[in-house]
Each structure stands twice: as structure tokens, then as C-alpha cells.
Amino acid sequence: MEAFFESTMVLTYAIPKEQLQKLIPPCLELDIYNDKWAFVAVAMVQTKALRPKGFPKFLSNSFFLIGYRVFVRYCNEAGRSLRGLYILGSETNKKSMELLGNVFTHYKYRQTDITLLESGHLSEVSSRQSGIAVRLEDGADDDIPLPAGSPFTDWKVARRFAGPLPFTFSFNPSGKEVLIIEGVREYWKPRPLRVLEHHFSFLDRLHFNDIRLASAFAIKEVPYYWKKGKTEKWKN
């Protein structure tokens, strides 16, 4: 599959590792920072021309995606440690994307109302049905501090948890199979954002005791494609 990410805004939340461990399958490990923090990234993406790689654009689908992903690692059969994401859930503004996405992926799509408003350096994403309210401001890197309470020491460290990462994993417990999908991007240069407002009811429902905004980034105009998935047997 291939697509064009017209705009991407990623908010990364730091959560004590003990609270996230129960949300990932046993084949995966959390990607930890400072031996304490694990991370959930909320990616808000305006996607254009999603289609099977090589297909003409008139057969494509364009939609807005909000994805909730955990930063994880997986040790494959060759003994290589792969850094990637585990999908907790995804929301989209298109019913067709909910239906097709849930047939062909494990992204757990749900259709909802999503509004994106952009004016100058300001961007707003909202949804009444899903309880989303986000306001972000773009600007020069040295004008924007890290969010208050962020565990990161600087933006360079924060970029390691900006996503997307090369791999996405899903797990079939009945067959003990791990599906590994590798994504390839041609350009990726995240710019810091100032967060004026942020609320996601999806995160509220997970009842974290300590959750803090760690970083926020924007990325524009990224060609992206996904390689065919690979399946491995997990031997615990």
C-alpha cells in the first residue's frame, strides 16, 4: 500500500511503564526511557491517495486518521530487535475507511466526526462523538519549549518518540503469530509544536494514574508506503 501524508501532527504522552505493560501482547516489550517511562503517540494525519502500490490515483481513498499507538520492541526470529508501534485504536472520518481498514489491517478503525481547522500557524482538531479537542501552534524551533512536565531533556531526545517507527506489530494469540509490517518514508523532519489544548477521551478511558504530555511535532508532505507483511511464530 502507498499514500501521501499531507499533514501529520503527533502528540506523545509519557506513562509509567507498569501502567502500559498490560495493554500490549506478551510477544512485545515496551520501548522505555530512563527505565521509567513508556509512551503512547496520538497521530493525527491528513492522508491522500491511499491505494495498493502502483495502482492509479482514481482508485485511491483520502481520509483523516487519528491513531493511538504504543512504542514497543520485538525480537524477531533472526535475533534482531525491531523498534515499532502497537496499535491500541484508530479513528477516521470516513465510513469506507473504517470498513476497508478493518478488513485489511489490524488498526482497529472506528468512524467518527472529525473536524480540522487551520488558520495561519494555528491548527485545531475536534470531534464531538469521540471527545477530542486539540489546538496547536506551529513556530520556530527555538521559540517553543517542551511541554511542562515532559520527561525529555530536549527536542533531540523527544524526536526518538515522535513516530512513525519503521515497524507496526500485531499478535494473533490463538496461533501465536506475530504480524510485522514495515513502512517506508521518503522524508521525515518533525518540527516542534506548541500545545494550547489537548484532550482525547480515548486516553481517559484507559484510566492512567500518571499521564503527561511529553512532546508535540508536525510533519508535512510525506510520501509513504507499506511493504507486504511478514508473519512469524512466537516461541515464548
N, C-alpha and C positions, 0 to 999 in steps of 0.2 A: 504494500500500500504506500501511496505517497500523498503529500498535502503541502500546503503553503500556510505557515503560521503568520498571519498578517500582523497580529499583535499578541504579546504574551505578558501577563503580569503575574508574578509569583510571590505569595506571602508564605514565609516559612515560620512554623511555630516550634519552639523547643518545649519538650515534655520530659519529665524524669523517665528514664528507661524502663523502670519497673511497671509503669502505667501503660506503656505501649507494647510490652512483650506479649501480652495476652491477645493482641489484635493481629498478630502475624502467624503464619503457619510454622510448624516445627522445623521445616527444612531451611528456613531463613534466619539470619541474625540481624539484629538492629545495627545500623551504622551509628556509632557512638562518638560523641565529642566530649573530651575532658572526663571520660569514664563516668559520666552522669547523664548527659542529655541525649535523647533521641529526637527525631524530627518528623513532622508532618508538613508537607508542602501543599498549599492550595494554589493550583494553577488555573488562571482564567485566560482562555485562549480564543481568539477570533480565528477560526480555521476556514480556509478556502480550498476548493478544488480537491477534496478528498476522493480518491479513486484508486483502483488497482493500478500498480505501477505500469506505465506505458499506455494506459487507456486514454482516450481523448477527454478533454475537459468537459464536454457537454454531458458526459456520463458521471460527472462528479457531484459531490454534495458539499455545501458550505454551511457552517453552523457555529454556534458559540458553545464552548465547553468549560465547565468548572470541574476540576478533578482533585480528589483528596488522596494523597499518596504518602506512604511511609518510606523513608530512606533505609535501605536494607543491603545486606550482602549475602551471596550464595556461593558455596564452594562446589564447583562442577565436577564431573567425573574425571577430568584431567588434573584435578587438584588446584585449579586456578580460582582465585577469589574474585567474583564478579560483583561490582557495585551497581545497584539499581534501585528500582521502586516496586513497592507492593501496593496495589490498588485497594483502597477502602470503599470508594464510591465515586460516581461521576454524574454530573447533571448537564443537560443540554436543552437548548431552546427548540429543538426540532423533534417531533414525534418519530419521523423516519429514522433519525439517528439513534433514538432510543431502541427502536425495533431492530434495525440492522446491526447496531453496535453490540447488542446483547446476543445476537446470533453468531457474530464473527469474532467477538473479543470477550475477555473476562473483566471488562472495565466497569460493569455494574451500572449502566446508564439509567437515568430517570429523567423524563421530560418535565420541565418546569418553565415558569415565566422568568426570563432574564432580560434585563434592560441594561444597555451600555450607552453611557453619555460621555462625550469627550468635548472639552472646550479649552483651547489653549494648552496649558500644562496640566490641566485637571482631568481626571478620569473617574467616572462613577459606575459601579456595577451594583445592581439591586435585583431582588426577587422577593415578592410578597409571599408566594407559595412556599419558598424554601427558607425564608428568613435570612436573607443576605443583604448586607448594607456595607459597601466599601467605597471610600473616597481616597484617591491617591494623587500625589503631585510629583511631576517629573521636574528635574533640575540638574544643575551641575553637580558632579560627584562630591566636590569638597564643600558644598553647601548643605548637604544632608547628613545628619548624624545617624548612627544606628539607633533602632528603637530603644527606648528606656527599658532596662532590664534584660536586654539581649545578652546571652552568654558569650557571644563572639567578641573578639578583641578589636577587629577591624573588618572593613568590607572585603578584603582579600580572603580572609578566612570564611566569611559569610558566603562568598561565591561558591565554595565547595558544596554548599547545601541549597543552591538555587534551582537545580534541576533544569531540564530533564537529564537524567543519567542515561548511560548507554543501554541499559537493560531494564526490562519490566518482567516481573515473575508472577506466575500464578501456580496454584497447587491443587491437584486432584487427590484428596485423601483416600478415596476408595481404591484407586490404582497406585497410590504413592508415586505419582508422576509430577514432575516439575516442568512447566512450560516456560521457555526462555525466549523472549522476543527482543531483538536488538534494533534500536533506532539509530539512524544516521542523519546528522545535521551538517549543513554546509557552512553555517555561520552561527556563532553564539557569543555575544558580548553583552552580558547583563549590565544594566545601568541602575544605580540605587534609586529608590523611590521614597518619598516622604509619605507616611501613612497618616491621614487625617481622621479616618474612621474605618473600623473593621469589625464585622460580626458575621459569623456563619453558624446557623442553627445546627448544621450537621455536626460541628465540633462540640456544641453544647450537649448534644445527645450522647456523647461518649463519656461525659462526666469526669473529665480530667481534674485532679485536685490542684495541679500546678501547671498552668499553660501560659507561655509568654511569647509575644511576637519577637522573633529573632532577626528577621530581615525582610526586605521587600525589593524586588527587582522588576525591571521592564526589559523586554527584548522585542525588536521589531523585524518583520520581513525575513523569515527564516524558512528556506526550503527544507523539507524533512521527508524521510521515507523509512519504512519498517521492513526489515528482512523477514523471510519466512521463519516462523517459529520453530524452535527445536525442543524436543521432549526428552527428558532424562528420568530414569528410575531413581527415586531417592532411597538410599540404603542407610537407615538410621542405626 
